[in-house]
Amino acid sequence: MDPQPPNRRKRPGAAMAEVAGALELPFVLVGMVLIGGGIGYLLDRWFHTSPGITLGGGFIGFVSGIWEVLRKLTRDRRKEG
């Protein structure tokens, strides 16, 4: 009897890779807003101001989140051809 090779893990198909990429985008956007707003909140507490720097940090986080999402989408399109 010939021993059978061990089962190799299958790579996810193209459809699963697309789903994983699509599910990542909202987390990137929300994460950037939370990071920007959190840094703004800490700076507001440190400078004893209220809510100006928090709102500015949240806005900067939002813009950078949109930038990152667009960067990921255009990178994926370039990979496809």
N, C-alpha and C positions, 0 to 999 in steps of 0.2 A: 504494500500500500504506500502510495506517495503521500507524504505529509502535505497538507494544504497550507498555503501561506496565510499568515495572520491577516485578519480583516484590517484593511487600511481605512482610515477615516476619509470619508468623501469630502471634497471641498464643496462649499456652498455654491449653488448655482448662481447664475447671473441675476435671476429674479430675487433670490434671497439677499444678494449683495445690494441690489437696488432698494429693497425694503429696509435693510439695515441703515443705509445712507440716508433714506428719507426720514427714518425715525430719529436719527441723530440730530437733525437740523433744529427742531424746536428746543432741544436741550441746550444746544450751543447758544441760541438766541436768549433764552431765559437765564442761562448761566452768566452770560456777559452782562445782562441788565442787573442781576443780583450782585455780581462782583463790583461793577461800577457804582451802584447805589450803596453797597456796603462800605466801600472806601469813602464815598462822599459822606455817609453817615458818621464814620469815625472822624473824618476831618471836621465835620460840623460840631461834634462833641469837643474836639480838641480846641477849636477856635471859638467855641461858645456862640456859634451862629445857628440859625434855624431856618428852614429847610433848604436854603439856596444851594449849598454845595451838594447836598444829597440829590436834589433834583438834577443838578448839572452832571453829577456822576452817573445817575441813572440814564440821562440822555446820552452821555458819551458811551456808556455801556450798550445802549440800544443801537447807536450808530455803528459801533464796532461789531456788534452781533450781526447786524444786517450785512456789514462788509464781509464778515467771516462766512456767512451762509452763501453769499453770492460767490465768494472765492471758491468754496467747496463745490458749488454747482457748476461753475465754469471749468474747474479742474476735472470733474467727472465727465463733462461733455468732451473735453479734449482727449481724454482717455478712450472714449468711444470712437473717436475718429472724426 
